[in-house]
Amino acid sequence: MPSRAEIGVFGGSGFYALAEDVEEIKVETPYGAPSDKVALATLEGRPVAFLPRHAKDHSLPPHMIPYRANLWAMKELGVTRILGPSAAGSLQAHVKPGEFVICDQFVDRTTGRKDTYFDGPLTTHPSSAEPYCPELRKLAIEAARRLDIPVHETGTVVVIQGPRFSTKAESRWFSRQGWEVINMTQYPECWLARELEMCYVNIALITDYDAGLIGEEGVKPVTADEMLKVFAANVENAKKLVAEIVRTMPAERSCDCARALENASIE
C-alpha cells in the first residue's frame, strides 16, 4: 500500500474534527481488523491518520482493543510517528486533574494481551529501557508550554488490565512506588509501536485521583459530573496540543526509534 500518512493519532472524531479533507478507509491487517475505520486527513498541512482505539461508539473495553492490528494498520499507511493521548488517573497528589503528563516510563500490570509481533521462529529482544520517543516527548512538552497547558515533563504510567478499576490497596501500592499515572491502554500500544520502529509519545490527560489517594490532604472523591467536566476540558486541550505538535514536528526523525530492532535478533 502506498504511503497515505506520516503521523498517526489514536483519537476519535473529536480529534479529527479539526482536520481537513477527512476520508475514512478500512485497513486489513494480518492481525485482524483495527478498532475502527482509519480517518485520513490533513492537519497543519501534514497527512495524518486518526484511529479511535476504543472504536467510535466506545464498544471496545481496554482488554479487548486489537492493539496489534491498530499499530500494523498505521504502519501500512506509512505512519512513522504516533501520538497517543489517553485519559488517565493520578497516583500522586501533586499531579492534579486537568493537568497533563508526558510519560517517560511504563509499568505493565496487564495479563494475557497479545503484546508482540515476534512469536517466532525468529527470536527478537528489542530494548525497552526507554519506551517513549525522546524527540516526540520534547516536542510535546514544548508545545504544552507554549499553549500554557499545565504539564508534567516526566512520569511513570502503571497499566492495569481493566475493565475494573484498582482497589484502594492496589492504588496505594502503586502510589507508594512513586508512580504518577494509572491507565488501561498504554501497554502494549506504545511497545508495539517500538517493535515496528515507529516513534510514540503518550499524552496522559489526568481526569481524577485514583482510589488510593482519597482522604489524603487536599484530595477529595471526584463526582461523575466533575470528572466529565475535567475530561471535556482536557480533550479540548489535547486537540490543541496534538495540532501544535504536528505543526512543529520536523520532517525527518533524529531519534533512534527507527533503529529499535538493530542487534535485537538472536540468530
C-alpha positions in Angstrom: 0.0 0.0 0.0 1.4 3.4 -0.9 2.1 5.8 1.9 -1.0 7.7 2.9 0.0 9.4 6.2 3.2 10.2 8.1 1.7 10.8 11.6 -0.8 8.7 13.5 -3.1 9.7 16.3 -5.1 7.4 18.5 -8.1 9.6 19.0 -11.7 9.6 17.7 -13.9 12.1 15.8 -13.3 14.8 18.4 -9.7 14.9 17.3 -10.1 14.8 13.5 -13.0 17.2 13.5 -10.3 19.9 13.4 -8.6 18.4 10.4 -9.3 18.9 6.7 -10.1 16.6 3.8 -11.2 13.7 6.0 -11.5 10.3 4.3 -12.4 7.1 6.2 -11.0 3.9 5.0 -10.9 0.2 6.0 -7.5 -1.3 6.6 -7.0 -5.1 6.7 -4.0 -6.5 8.6 -2.6 -10.0 9.3 -3.9 -9.5 12.9 -7.5 -8.8 12.0 -9.4 -5.6 11.7 -8.3 -2.5 13.6 -10.7 -0.9 16.2 -12.5 1.0 13.5 -12.1 2.7 10.2 -9.0 4.9 9.9 -9.6 8.6 9.1 -7.1 10.0 6.7 -6.9 13.8 6.9 -4.7 16.9 6.6 -3.7 18.6 9.9 -1.4 21.7 9.9 -0.6 20.8 6.3 0.6 17.3 7.2 -1.1 13.9 6.2 -2.4 12.4 9.5 -4.1 9.1 10.2 -6.7 9.0 13.1 -7.9 5.8 14.7 -10.3 5.6 17.8 -8.7 2.9 19.9 -12.0 2.1 21.6 -13.9 2.3 18.3 -16.2 5.3 17.6 -19.0 4.0 19.8 -16.6 3.1 22.6 -17.6 -0.5 22.2 -14.1 -2.0 22.9 -13.0 -2.1 26.6 -9.3 -1.8 27.2 -8.5 -5.5 27.3 -10.3 -6.2 24.0 -8.7 -3.5 21.9 -6.9 -5.1 18.9 -3.6 -3.4 19.6 -1.5 -5.3 17.1 -4.0 -4.6 14.3 -4.2 -0.9 15.2 -0.4 -0.4 15.1 0.0 -2.5 12.0 -2.6 -0.5 10.2 -0.7 2.7 11.0 2.5 1.2 9.7 0.8 0.0 6.5 -0.4 3.6 5.9 3.2 4.9 6.1 3.0 6.3 9.6 6.4 6.7 11.3 5.2 8.7 14.4 2.3 8.0 16.8 0.7 10.5 19.2 -1.2 8.6 21.9 -3.4 10.9 24.0 -5.3 8.9 26.7 -7.4 9.6 29.8 -5.7 8.6 33.0 -5.9 8.8 36.8 -3.4 10.4 39.1 -1.5 8.4 41.7 0.2 11.4 43.3 -1.4 14.4 45.0 0.8 16.9 43.1 -0.4 15.5 39.7 -3.8 17.2 39.6 -6.9 16.6 37.5 -6.8 18.9 34.5 -3.1 18.6 34.1 -1.1 16.6 31.5 1.7 14.1 32.0 4.2 13.3 29.2 5.1 9.8 30.4 8.7 8.6 30.0 8.3 5.1 31.6 5.6 2.4 32.0 5.0 -0.5 34.3 3.0 -3.3 32.8 0.3 -4.9 35.1 -1.8 -6.4 32.3 -2.4 -10.1 31.6 -3.0 -12.1 28.5 -2.8 -9.3 25.9 -1.2 -10.0 22.5 1.8 -7.8 23.1 4.4 -8.7 20.4 4.8 -9.3 16.7 7.7 -11.7 17.4 6.1 -15.0 18.2 8.9 -17.0 16.5 10.7 -18.6 14.9 13.0 -15.5 14.9 13.8 -14.6 18.5 13.9 -10.8 18.9 14.5 -8.8 22.1 14.3 -5.0 21.5 15.4 -2.8 24.4 12.5 -1.4 26.4 14.7 0.8 28.6 13.4 4.0 27.1 10.0 3.1 25.7 8.9 6.6 24.6 10.4 8.6 21.8 12.6 11.4 23.3 12.2 13.6 20.3 8.4 13.5 20.4 8.4 13.9 24.2 10.4 17.1 23.8 8.1 18.4 21.1 5.0 17.6 23.3 6.5 19.3 26.4 7.5 22.4 24.5 4.1 22.6 22.7 2.3 22.4 26.1 4.4 25.2 27.5 3.6 27.4 24.5 -0.1 26.7 24.9 0.0 27.3 28.7 -1.3 23.8 29.3 -0.2 22.5 32.8 2.2 19.7 32.1 4.5 17.3 34.0 7.6 16.6 31.9 8.1 13.0 33.2 6.0 10.3 34.7 5.6 6.6 35.1 2.3 5.1 34.0 1.2 1.8 35.5 -1.0 0.0 33.1 -3.7 -2.2 34.6 -5.8 -4.8 32.8 -9.2 -3.3 33.2 -12.1 -3.0 32.8 -12.2 -2.8 36.6 -10.5 0.0 38.4 -8.0 -0.6 41.2 -8.9 -1.4 44.7 -7.7 1.1 47.3 -5.0 -1.4 48.4 -3.7 -1.7 44.8 -3.8 2.0 44.2 -1.9 2.8 47.5 0.7 0.2 46.5 1.2 1.9 43.1 1.4 5.4 44.7 4.0 4.2 47.2 6.2 3.0 44.4 6.3 6.6 43.3 4.4 6.1 40.0 2.4 9.1 38.8 -0.2 7.9 36.4 -2.6 4.9 36.0 -4.2 3.9 32.8 -5.6 0.8 31.0 -4.4 1.2 27.3 -0.7 2.3 27.3 0.5 -1.3 27.2 1.0 -2.8 24.7 0.2 0.1 22.5 3.4 2.0 23.0 5.5 -1.2 22.9 4.1 -2.4 19.6 4.9 0.9 18.1 8.5 0.4 19.2 8.6 -3.2 17.7 7.5 -1.6 14.4 10.3 1.1 14.8 7.7 3.9 15.0 8.1 6.9 17.3 5.5 7.0 20.1 4.6 9.6 22.7 1.9 9.3 25.4 -0.1 12.4 26.4 -1.8 11.5 29.7 -5.0 13.5 30.3 -5.5 13.5 34.1 -9.2 13.3 34.8 -9.3 12.2 38.5 -7.4 11.0 41.5 -7.1 7.2 41.8 -8.8 5.4 44.7 -5.7 5.1 47.0 -5.3 8.9 47.3 -8.8 9.6 48.5 -8.6 11.0 52.1 -5.1 12.4 51.7 -4.7 16.2 52.4 -6.2 18.2 49.5 -7.6 15.1 47.8 -11.4 14.6 47.6 -13.5 12.0 46.0 -14.4 13.1 42.4 -18.0 13.0 41.3 -19.0 11.8 37.8 -20.1 15.3 36.8 -16.7 16.7 37.9 -14.8 14.0 36.1 -16.7 14.6 32.8 -16.1 18.3 33.1 -12.4 17.8 33.5 -12.3 15.2 30.7 -14.1 17.6 28.3 -11.7 20.4 29.1 -8.7 18.0 28.7 -9.9 16.8 25.4 -10.1 20.4 24.1 -6.6 21.0 25.3 -5.4 17.7 23.9 -6.7 18.6 20.5 -4.9 21.9 20.6 -1.7 20.1 21.8 -1.9 17.5 19.0 -2.3 20.2 16.4 0.7 22.2 17.9 2.9 19.1 18.0 2.1 18.3 14.3 2.7 21.9 13.3 6.2 21.9 14.8 7.2 18.4 14.0 10.4 18.3 11.9 10.1 16.5 8.6 12.9 14.0 9.4 13.4 11.9 12.6 16.6 12.5 14.6 15.9 9.8 17.3 16.9 6.2 17.4 13.3 4.7 17.2 13.8 3.8 13.5 16.7 1.5 14.6 15.0 -0.1 17.5 15.4 -3.6 16.1 19.1 -3.3 15.3 21.1 -6.0 17.1 17.8 -7.3 18.7 17.6 -10.6 17.0 19.3 -13.8 18.1 20.3 -15.8 15.0 
